[in-house]
Amino acid sequence: MQNFVASPRDDAPFDAISELWFASEHDARTRFYRDDESRRVIAEDVKCFIDLKRGGAFAARAVG
């Protein structure tokens, strides 16, 4: 799921937040990419729209 900021400012550190959901932490670690080719293709795509030097990422675990 991708959530866009409704009214981003020019100086905002981000304009969207993407959510990725997995059944377990193990799945997140082992099934994030389908294979090495998908890892390569996605890495190339990311370079086109994410400023990796200014962006960030974090992981959260749902409780309950």
Protein Blocks (a to p, Z undefined) as FASTA:
>chain_A
ZZddfbacfklcbfbdcddddfbfklmmmmmpmblmlmmmmmmmmmmmpcfklmccdddd
deZZ
